[in-house]
């Protein structure tokens, strides 16, 4: 579920504020004691791996709204390059992340 407010704040100093929230439950997996996240998630408690997954949020903004000193963070998810049944992707649903910049 995504909650997007129907309004935003545009301040006199040129800054722009909006809020997007993703709600729900973690997709967790119980790991063996020495298994770790295996590059497919984040350990959130002992032996509990929260698997990587993805949400799509799309917004069109004017990138010059605050001058040329803007910054962007991008995190891409992609399927593991191993076929279903491979030891590193036994169920064929493994995801990992790439941060291009």
C-alpha positions, 0 to 999 in steps of 0.5 A: 500500500502506498500513501501519498498526501494530496498536498505538498509544501513549497517554501520561500527559500525554494525547497520542496517537501512531500511525503511518501510512505510504504506500509506493510510487513517485512518479507522475512526468512529464518536463516541457519545460525551461520547463514547471514543475509547472503546478499539477498536481504538485511538481518533484522534480528538474530537468524531473521533475514528481511528479503530485498523487494521493490516498490515503484514510486514515480514523480515528475519534478523540475530538477532546477527547482533548488539550483544546480546543487541537487542530489539523487539517490538510486537503488536498483533491485535485480534478480540474482543471475543464478537459475532456480535450484542453484545453491545461491538461488534455490527457489528462483526468487532471489533479489539483490541491490545495486547502487549506481551512484 
